[in-house]
Amino acid sequence: MQDWVKFLRAHVIGVSTGYLTAATADKLKRPFIDVEGFGLGVQAYNRAWATPGQALVHWGDLFGHETVFWMTPGRDLVVAIFTNCLSADKTGLALDNAANLLLARYV
């Protein structure tokens, strides 16, 4: 988790770190096909709470571990949620609800 958060933080601060160069972080956030929602490695959305800039999100799962993050470099914010239990119909919703609670509180 610590390495993951360091990687996400590198996106937000926009400077080169041991995890990510500033140029690579910028490239990953740029729209991939000039359509809202598609970046390289993240989905990028225009959301009022993320201005200035965009809201970036990515989720994934691996063998019963599921994660999601939302971040907005313009507001210096990363919300990362992790769980080690998987329910086919509930885990994604639980992660989204937890992220939404944190975003509502800190944005």
C-alpha positions in Angstrom: 0.0 0.0 0.0 2.8 2.5 0.8 4.4 2.1 -2.6 1.0 2.4 -4.3 0.3 5.7 -2.4 3.7 7.0 -3.3 3.1 6.3 -6.9 -0.3 8.0 -6.8 1.2 11.0 -4.9 3.7 11.4 -7.7 0.8 12.0 -10.1 -0.6 14.7 -7.8 2.6 16.7 -7.1 3.8 16.7 -10.7 7.5 16.4 -10.1 9.9 13.5 -10.7 10.2 11.0 -7.9 11.8 7.6 -7.6 8.5 6.1 -8.7 7.5 8.3 -11.7 9.0 11.1 -13.8 6.9 14.3 -14.1 6.8 13.7 -17.9 5.5 10.2 -17.5 2.9 11.3 -15.0 1.7 14.0 -17.4 1.5 11.5 -20.3 -0.5 9.0 -18.2 -3.1 11.7 -17.4 -3.6 13.1 -20.9 -6.6 11.9 -22.9 -5.5 9.0 -25.0 -7.9 9.4 -27.9 -9.2 12.9 -27.4 -12.3 11.6 -25.6 -13.2 12.3 -22.0 -12.6 9.3 -19.9 -9.7 7.6 -21.6 -6.1 8.3 -20.4 -3.1 6.0 -20.3 -3.5 4.1 -17.1 -6.3 6.2 -15.6 -9.7 7.3 -16.6 -9.9 11.2 -16.7 -13.2 12.9 -16.2 -14.3 16.5 -16.0 -15.8 16.9 -12.5 -16.6 20.2 -10.8 -15.1 19.0 -7.5 -11.8 18.3 -9.3 -11.2 21.7 -10.8 -8.8 23.0 -11.7 -8.0 20.0 -13.7 -9.7 16.6 -14.0 -10.7 13.8 -11.7 -8.6 10.7 -12.3 -9.8 7.2 -11.4 -8.6 3.6 -11.8 -9.8 0.4 -10.2 -8.7 -3.2 -10.3 -8.8 -6.6 -8.6 -6.5 -9.5 -8.2 -7.4 -12.8 -6.4 -9.9 -11.3 -3.9 -8.1 -8.0 -3.4 -9.9 -5.0 -5.0 -8.8 -1.4 -5.1 -10.0 2.0 -6.4 -8.5 5.4 -6.4 -9.8 8.9 -7.3 -7.4 11.8 -7.4 -7.3 15.4 -8.5 -3.9 17.0 -9.0 -5.5 20.4 -9.2 -6.6 20.0 -5.6 -3.7 18.0 -4.2 -5.9 15.1 -3.3 -5.7 11.3 -3.5 -8.4 8.9 -2.2 -7.3 5.3 -2.3 -9.5 2.4 -1.1 -8.4 -1.2 -0.7 -10.2 -4.4 0.4 -9.1 -8.0 0.7 -12.5 -9.5 0.5 -14.5 -10.0 -2.7 -18.2 -10.2 -3.3 -19.2 -10.4 -6.9 -22.0 -8.0 -6.6 -21.1 -5.8 -3.6 -17.3 -5.0 -3.5 -17.2 -2.4 -6.2 -20.2 -0.6 -4.8 -18.7 -0.6 -1.3 -15.4 0.8 -2.7 -17.2 3.5 -4.6 -19.4 4.4 -1.5 -16.3 4.7 0.7 -14.5 6.9 -1.9 -17.6 9.1 -2.2 -17.8 9.6 1.5 -14.1 10.7 1.6 -14.5 12.9 -1.4 -17.6 14.6 0.1 -15.7 15.2 3.4 -12.4 16.5 2.0 -13.4 18.3 -1.3 
